[in-house]
């Protein structure tokens, strides 16, 4: 989980090259990026959308930044949903282990479905809680952009421009 700071920055990666290496059953895809640091400042309340430019191609990108309070509220919502999924799966497992419920009965099917439904809800909401930092990068002109990526953390190498 990322620390929420008033001022910070992200790295915008411009996809320069993609190469594939395949040997019989093994395949590896390598992507190289040219990187551009983008500093930002969080608003006092709500969210702001600002324009940034890619340092490689000059394309206009949109950076949506939420306030610390708004980001914490969204994180809390994701955590609540994840814990509800965990509670649903745990309750179904405990109830199913204490009472004999054949799958031919409707209650047995409900308990099984509750257990199976709680697991992905817990996993997806927990992942979103962990990844939420209140900063999103969007392309201004198109709905899907496969050229520009938000890169987090330090890269193990320096990408060629």
HUCOR-V613871 format. One line per field, one symbol per residue. burial: # if it has 16 or more other C-alpha atoms within 10 Angstrom, else .. Layout:
BEGIN
burial=???
END
This chain:
BEGIN
burial=...#.....#######...............#####...#.##...#....#.###....########.###.##..################..#....#......#..##.###.##.###.##.##..####.###........####.......#..
END
